[in-house]
Amino acid sequence: MPSNLRTERDGDVLRITLARPDRRNAFDAALIAELAEAFVGVGRARAVVLGTTGEGVMFPPARRAEIAEAFVEAAAGQLQVAVHVGAQTTPDTVALAARAAEAGADAVAVIAPPYFALDAEELFAHFEAAARACAPLPFYLYEFEARSGYAIPLAVIERLRERAPNLAGMKVSDSPWERLDPYLVEGLDVFVGAESLLVRGLAAGAVGAVSGLAASFPDVVVPLVGEPSAEAGERVAALRAELQRFPFHAASKTALGLRGVPVTPEVCAPLRGLTEAEQAELERIVRDWHP
């Protein structure tokens, strides 16, 4: 039985209650300020809020807007912040894009809605509406076929460039290289999501990284973007592979906590936390890692 449940028997009746509040899906503005400060301290770092590693789609829209606004406020004047606002429906995506712009975000990003494989016309209409909602704020497409279930057609991107003047670029998390390469479109700022492809992507024209690993090891990823090398790229990819052996969201939060940022390891249900054995192994990895 989970540790946060308490049982009490009254005759033939067994009552089960929460022994303490369930912190999953919880929100703590003070911790968000601590997290923003940690990224400010790295130098040259920027933040994408509520992306894949940030569990963005796991929160209801109202909570997402609240978290984004708290992070933008905490980072004001110190750190550029892009807010991921991709949601299942166009109305929710549009509303979140508008709220992010009103809050003072520096950019907005949108992933293709998952579950239904939208055709080109549907996808274009969705992205155009989101771009208009935050204009003139820079707008980025978030291409991640493994999460959305389908890829953004290049024809949709070209059409959007004609109709959305604030389309600034893309974050592309696809791999292997053959899936990333077509999205290195001239005139768009492309950020690489897969750490193992970062060095090659930068050499081919990408402008930076939006890295899940950087959520817990920003001081490891940021120098690689500044001075890319094959050796440094291999070390970063190896560290990512180490964390990827665990439930990544829980591992990322736990590692960040072990490295001195006072975040808690809870993740949004139904994502799970680490077992005791996983926790011990992750502690070893963080202890042994020397950037």
C-alpha positions as CSV (number, residue, x, y, z in Angstrom):
1,M,0.0,0.0,0.0
2,P,1.4,3.5,-0.8
3,S,3.0,5.2,2.2
4,N,0.6,8.2,2.1
5,L,-2.5,6.0,2.9
6,R,-3.7,5.2,6.4
7,T,-6.0,2.3,7.3
8,E,-8.4,2.2,10.2
9,R,-10.9,-0.6,11.0
10,D,-14.2,0.1,12.6
11,G,-15.8,-3.3,13.2
12,D,-16.3,-4.8,9.7
13,V,-15.6,-1.5,8.0
14,L,-12.1,-0.7,6.7
15,R,-11.5,3.0,6.2
16,I,-8.6,4.2,4.0
17,T,-7.6,7.8,4.2
18,L,-4.6,10.0,3.1
19,A,-2.1,10.3,5.9
20,R,-0.7,13.4,4.3
21,P,-1.5,15.6,1.3
22,D,-0.8,14.1,-2.1
23,R,1.8,16.5,-3.6
24,R,1.5,15.2,-7.1
25,N,0.2,18.0,-9.4
26,A,1.0,20.4,-6.6
27,F,2.2,24.0,-7.2
28,D,4.7,26.0,-5.2
29,A,5.6,29.4,-6.4
30,A,8.5,29.7,-4.0
31,L,10.1,26.6,-5.5
32,I,9.5,27.9,-9.0
33,A,11.5,31.0,-8.0
34,E,14.3,28.7,-6.7
35,L,14.3,26.8,-10.0
36,A,14.5,30.0,-12.1
37,E,17.4,31.2,-10.0
38,A,19.3,28.0,-10.6
39,F,19.1,28.5,-14.3
40,V,20.1,32.1,-14.0
41,G,23.2,31.0,-12.2
42,V,24.4,28.9,-15.2
43,G,24.9,31.7,-17.6
44,R,23.8,31.8,-21.3
45,A,20.9,29.5,-20.4
46,R,17.3,30.1,-21.4
47,A,14.2,28.2,-20.1
48,V,11.4,26.4,-21.8
49,V,8.6,26.1,-19.3
50,L,6.0,23.3,-19.3
51,G,7.6,21.3,-22.0
52,T,7.9,17.5,-22.1
53,T,10.3,17.3,-19.1
54,G,8.2,19.9,-17.3
55,E,5.1,17.7,-17.6
56,G,3.2,20.5,-19.3
57,V,0.4,18.5,-20.8
58,M,-0.3,16.8,-17.4
59,F,-1.7,20.0,-15.9
60,P,-5.1,21.5,-16.5
61,P,-5.0,24.8,-18.5
62,A,-5.6,27.0,-15.5
63,R,-2.8,25.5,-13.6
64,R,-0.5,25.7,-16.6
65,A,-1.2,29.4,-17.0
66,E,-0.5,29.9,-13.3
67,I,2.8,28.0,-13.4
68,A,3.9,29.9,-16.5
69,E,3.1,33.3,-15.0
70,A,5.0,32.5,-11.8
71,F,8.1,31.4,-13.7
72,V,8.1,34.4,-16.0
73,E,7.7,36.7,-13.0
74,A,10.5,35.0,-11.2
75,A,12.8,35.1,-14.2
76,A,12.0,38.7,-15.2
77,G,15.1,40.6,-16.4
78,Q,17.4,37.7,-15.7
79,L,16.4,34.8,-18.0
80,Q,14.6,34.5,-21.3
81,V,11.5,32.3,-21.0
82,A,9.6,30.4,-23.7
83,V,6.3,28.8,-22.6
84,H,5.1,25.6,-24.2
85,V,1.3,26.0,-24.6
86,G,0.5,23.0,-26.8
87,A,-2.8,21.3,-25.7
88,Q,-5.3,18.8,-27.0
89,T,-7.7,21.4,-28.4
90,T,-7.3,24.6,-30.4
91,P,-9.3,26.7,-27.9
92,D,-7.1,25.6,-25.0
93,T,-3.9,26.2,-27.0
94,V,-5.0,29.6,-28.1
95,A,-6.0,30.7,-24.6
96,L,-2.7,29.5,-23.2
97,A,-0.7,31.3,-25.9
98,A,-2.6,34.5,-25.2
99,R,-2.0,34.2,-21.5
100,A,1.7,33.5,-22.0
101,A,2.0,36.7,-24.1
102,E,0.1,38.7,-21.6
103,A,2.4,37.4,-18.8
104,G,5.5,38.7,-20.5
105,A,7.0,35.5,-21.9
106,D,9.7,35.9,-24.5
107,A,8.4,33.2,-26.8
108,V,5.7,30.5,-27.2
109,A,6.0,26.9,-28.4
110,V,3.3,24.5,-29.5
111,I,3.5,20.8,-30.1
112,A,1.0,19.1,-32.5
113,P,-2.0,17.8,-30.5
114,P,-1.6,14.1,-29.7
115,Y,-4.1,11.2,-30.2
116,F,-5.8,12.3,-33.5
117,A,-3.5,12.3,-36.5
118,L,-4.4,15.7,-37.9
119,D,-4.2,16.2,-41.6
120,A,-2.3,19.1,-43.1
121,E,-5.2,21.5,-43.2
122,E,-6.2,20.8,-39.6
123,L,-2.7,21.1,-38.3
124,F,-2.1,24.4,-40.2
125,A,-5.3,25.9,-38.8
126,H,-4.3,24.9,-35.3
127,F,-0.8,26.4,-35.5
128,E,-2.0,29.5,-37.2
129,A,-4.6,30.2,-34.5
130,A,-2.0,29.7,-31.8
131,A,0.6,32.0,-33.6
132,R,-2.0,34.7,-34.0
133,A,-3.0,34.5,-30.4
134,C,0.5,35.4,-29.2
135,A,1.6,37.7,-32.0
136,P,3.9,39.5,-32.3
137,L,5.7,37.3,-29.8
138,P,8.1,34.8,-31.4
139,F,6.3,31.5,-32.1
140,Y,8.0,28.1,-32.3
141,L,6.7,24.8,-33.5
142,Y,7.6,21.8,-31.4
143,E,8.2,18.7,-33.5
144,F,8.3,15.5,-31.5
145,E,6.7,12.6,-33.5
146,A,7.2,10.1,-30.7
147,R,5.0,12.2,-28.4
148,S,2.4,13.7,-30.8
149,G,2.1,10.5,-32.8
150,Y,2.8,12.0,-36.2
151,A,5.2,14.4,-37.8
152,I,4.6,18.0,-38.8
153,P,4.6,18.0,-42.7
154,L,7.2,20.4,-44.2
155,A,4.4,21.8,-46.4
156,V,2.6,23.0,-43.3
157,I,5.7,24.8,-42.0
158,E,6.2,26.5,-45.3
159,R,2.6,27.6,-45.5
160,L,2.7,28.9,-41.9
161,R,5.8,30.9,-42.7
162,E,3.7,32.8,-45.2
163,R,0.7,33.4,-42.9
164,A,2.3,33.8,-39.5
165,P,5.0,36.5,-39.5
166,N,6.0,35.6,-35.9
167,L,7.0,32.1,-36.7
168,A,10.6,32.2,-35.5
169,G,11.7,28.5,-35.6
170,M,11.3,25.0,-34.3
171,K,12.3,22.7,-31.5
172,V,12.9,19.3,-33.0
173,S,13.2,16.3,-30.7
174,D,13.1,13.6,-33.4
175,S,15.8,11.1,-33.9
176,P,17.8,9.5,-35.5
177,W,19.5,12.1,-37.7
178,E,17.4,11.3,-40.8
179,R,14.3,12.5,-38.9
180,L,15.9,15.7,-37.7
181,D,17.7,16.8,-40.9
182,P,14.7,17.7,-43.0
183,Y,13.6,20.3,-40.4
184,L,16.8,22.3,-40.6
185,V,15.0,24.8,-42.8
186,E,16.9,27.9,-43.9
187,G,15.6,31.0,-42.2
188,L,14.2,29.3,-39.1
189,D,16.0,29.0,-35.8
190,V,16.1,25.3,-35.0
191,F,16.8,23.9,-31.6
192,V,17.8,20.3,-31.2
193,G,16.1,18.1,-28.6
194,A,18.0,14.9,-28.7
195,E,21.4,15.4,-26.9
196,S,23.0,12.6,-29.0
197,L,22.4,14.7,-32.2
198,L,23.3,18.1,-30.8
199,V,26.9,18.4,-32.0
200,R,25.9,17.3,-35.5
201,G,22.9,19.5,-35.5
202,L,24.9,22.6,-34.5
203,A,27.4,21.9,-37.3
204,A,24.5,21.6,-39.8
205,G,22.9,25.0,-38.9
206,A,20.9,24.5,-35.7
207,V,21.2,27.4,-33.3
208,G,21.0,25.6,-30.0
209,A,19.4,22.9,-27.8
210,V,16.2,22.5,-25.9
211,S,17.4,19.6,-23.7
212,G,15.5,17.5,-21.2
213,L,18.8,16.7,-19.6
214,A,19.4,20.4,-19.1
215,A,16.5,20.5,-16.7
216,S,18.7,18.8,-14.1
217,F,22.2,19.3,-15.5
218,P,22.1,22.8,-17.2
219,D,25.7,23.3,-16.3
220,V,26.6,20.3,-18.4
221,V,24.5,21.0,-21.5
222,V,25.1,24.8,-21.8
223,P,28.9,24.6,-22.2
224,L,28.4,22.0,-25.0
225,V,26.2,24.4,-27.0
226,G,28.8,27.1,-26.5
227,E,31.8,25.0,-27.5
228,P,30.5,21.8,-29.2
229,S,32.9,18.9,-29.6
230,A,32.5,15.2,-30.3
231,E,34.0,14.2,-27.0
232,A,31.8,16.6,-25.0
233,G,28.8,15.5,-27.0
234,E,29.5,11.8,-26.2
235,R,29.7,12.6,-22.5
236,V,26.4,14.4,-22.5
237,A,24.7,11.7,-24.5
238,A,26.1,9.1,-22.0
239,L,24.7,11.0,-19.0
240,R,21.3,11.3,-20.7
241,A,21.4,7.5,-21.3
242,E,22.1,7.0,-17.6
243,L,19.0,9.0,-16.6
244,Q,16.9,7.5,-19.3
245,R,17.1,4.1,-17.5
246,F,14.8,5.4,-14.9
247,P,11.3,7.0,-15.1
248,F,12.8,10.2,-16.6
249,H,10.6,12.8,-15.0
250,A,11.1,11.5,-11.5
251,A,14.8,11.0,-12.1
252,S,15.2,14.6,-13.4
253,K,13.5,16.1,-10.4
254,T,15.4,13.8,-8.0
255,A,18.7,14.7,-9.6
256,L,17.9,18.4,-9.4
257,G,17.1,18.1,-5.7
258,L,20.3,16.1,-5.1
259,R,22.3,18.9,-6.8
260,G,21.0,21.5,-4.4
261,V,17.8,22.9,-5.9
262,P,15.0,22.3,-3.3
263,V,12.5,20.7,-5.6
264,T,10.5,17.7,-4.5
265,P,10.5,14.4,-6.5
266,E,6.7,14.1,-7.0
267,V,5.5,13.7,-10.5
268,C,2.0,14.1,-12.0
269,A,-0.1,11.0,-11.9
270,P,-0.1,8.5,-13.6
271,L,3.7,9.1,-13.9
272,R,5.5,7.2,-11.2
273,G,8.3,8.0,-8.8
274,L,11.5,6.1,-8.2
275,T,11.8,2.9,-6.2
276,E,14.3,2.8,-3.4
277,A,16.7,0.9,-5.6
278,E,16.4,3.4,-8.4
279,Q,16.8,6.2,-5.9
280,A,20.0,4.7,-4.6
281,E,21.4,4.2,-8.1
282,L,20.5,7.7,-9.2
283,E,22.3,9.1,-6.1
284,R,25.4,7.2,-7.2
285,I,25.2,8.7,-10.7
286,V,24.8,12.2,-9.4
287,R,27.6,11.7,-6.9
288,D,30.0,10.2,-9.5
289,W,29.2,12.7,-12.3
290,H,31.9,15.4,-12.5
291,P,31.2,17.9,-15.3
